[in-house]
Amino acid sequence: MNHIDVNVEVVDDSYFEGCLTLESVHFGSCVRHIGHRAFANCSNLETVVISPGVTHIESEAFKECENLKTIDIPSTVKSIGTSVFAYCTSLITADIYVHNGIISEAAFYKCISLATVHIADAVHSIHDRSFSCCTSLQTITLPPMLNSIGDNAFSNCKFVDVSIPHSVKHMGSGVFSNCGSLVAIEFTPLSGIEELPEACFSNCVKLHKVELPRGIRVFKPYAFKGCVSIECVYAKHVRSIMKFCFLNCVNIKPVEYPHDTFIDKTAFDGCTRLQTTRKSTKGRILSHNTVICPPQDWLADHASIMRGTSHKSRTPGGNNIKVVRDKVSSKNIRRYFK
């Protein structure tokens, strides 16, 4: 059985699961529903033609079809289930037109050959791990109506640059983590994102410069952990930088933040390039609205300062610095020039 034409309204759950002789499937116009794991583990299946009549594709319907090369999901499809094409390791191209606007959880998880993805403009939500571990995926255009990107949705991909549309209001944790080729992230000036999620860019080892929109107020823990090439993060309106946010960002330079920004004491752990002072192009020390993080060894030597509510001292460079005890925890401090 190398080829079949399917002309029933419903393909039952697991109906062709593990059919190793099946190489191609054509769904007739009468087909409406493809059941759970209907074609899972058909490891020799190379060609699937989904007719415009299909409205639902259930979870894992084509999971582990290791020889499937391309897939075109027509606009009549109202929903696709979780892991629907997961582990289709030979899948190269995917055209996604989903009527309900949702790409389901782990839909293309570990499709390691996937290089080209076309997502319809109407898609508004990409769920957790939808494209995680698609290690050949170098470019993607996110649709203009996209509102939400789930946890690890694009982790371990091969993007060089990514542009986040202004419509995005939510990004999940680890969303672009371990994207080892990622060099640049672009947000539109009117971005609706208010916080960078936990580990969102962690271990993006080639990421070197990030300019964030003014709406972002919070950097969650580990947001840039292990971004060893990053030098500058521009975020003039940030109000909170949480624990280990820049852990081991060994090339990051002094960072400018508003003077009332909350900075966890571990936020810059392992950032060996940070200096105690920074001068403007005119040779003046930056004003009080600039936060400079002293090296950890200097803070350790001045631990007694942190036990009081406030204290004025001088950095090794001779500049006055005021260390203020945070109201929430004595372990977290605010630092600014005065």
SULPE-V402960 format. One record per run of one state. SS is the DSSP state (a for helix, b for strand, c for the rest). FROM is the first residue (numbers start at 0). TO is the last residue. If there is no record, write none. Layout:
ss->SS from->FROM to->TO
ss->SS from->FROM to->TO
//
This chain:
ss->c from->0 to->1
ss->b from->2 to->5
ss->c from->6 to->8
ss->b from->9 to->10
ss->c from->11 to->22
ss->b from->23 to->26
ss->c from->27 to->31
ss->b from->32 to->33
ss->c from->34 to->45
ss->b from->46 to->48
ss->c from->49 to->54
ss->b from->55 to->56
ss->c from->57 to->68
ss->b from->69 to->72
ss->c from->73 to->77
ss->b from->78 to->79
ss->c from->80 to->91
ss->b from->92 to->95
ss->c from->96 to->100
ss->b from->101 to->102
ss->c from->103 to->114
ss->b from->115 to->118
ss->c from->119 to->123
ss->b from->124 to->125
ss->c from->126 to->146
ss->b from->147 to->148
ss->c from->149 to->159
ss->b from->160 to->163
ss->c from->164 to->168
ss->b from->169 to->170
ss->c from->171 to->182
ss->b from->183 to->186
ss->c from->187 to->193
ss->b from->194 to->195
ss->c from->196 to->207
ss->b from->208 to->210
ss->c from->211 to->216
ss->b from->217 to->218
ss->c from->219 to->230
ss->b from->231 to->233
ss->c from->234 to->238
ss->b from->239 to->240
ss->c from->241 to->260
ss->b from->261 to->262
ss->c from->263 to->277
ss->b from->278 to->278
ss->c from->279 to->283
ss->b from->284 to->284
ss->c from->285 to->294
ss->a from->295 to->300
ss->c from->301 to->301
ss->a from->302 to->306
ss->c from->307 to->308
ss->b from->309 to->313
ss->c from->314 to->318
ss->b from->319 to->324
ss->c from->325 to->331
ss->b from->332 to->336
ss->c from->337 to->337
//
